[in-house]
């Protein structure tokens, strides 16, 4: 997992578009919300990943975590203060 974290951080530091949607309009935060890696969620939020971006089903990352039964990520996403 550490390699994934380092790769994500490096890509973002080099200017990768954090909110660029991929397959089914999922952003990196949608994917992270469906994973078990809290550190990835924190890194993405550090670089201002959009909590309100919806995928092709109209779901935000929080709704994705709920739909995929990822309770720890629901808690993590709810704990993130709103962006200014």
CORMOGI-V210930 format. One record per helix or strand. SS is the DSSP state (h for helix, s for strand). FROM is the first residue (numbers start at 1). TO is the last residue. If there is no record, write none. Layout:
ss: <SS,SS>
from: <FROM,FROM>
to: <TO,TO>
This chain:
ss: <h,h,h,h,h,h>
from: <2,23,28,38,61,71>
to: <13,25,33,46,67,78>
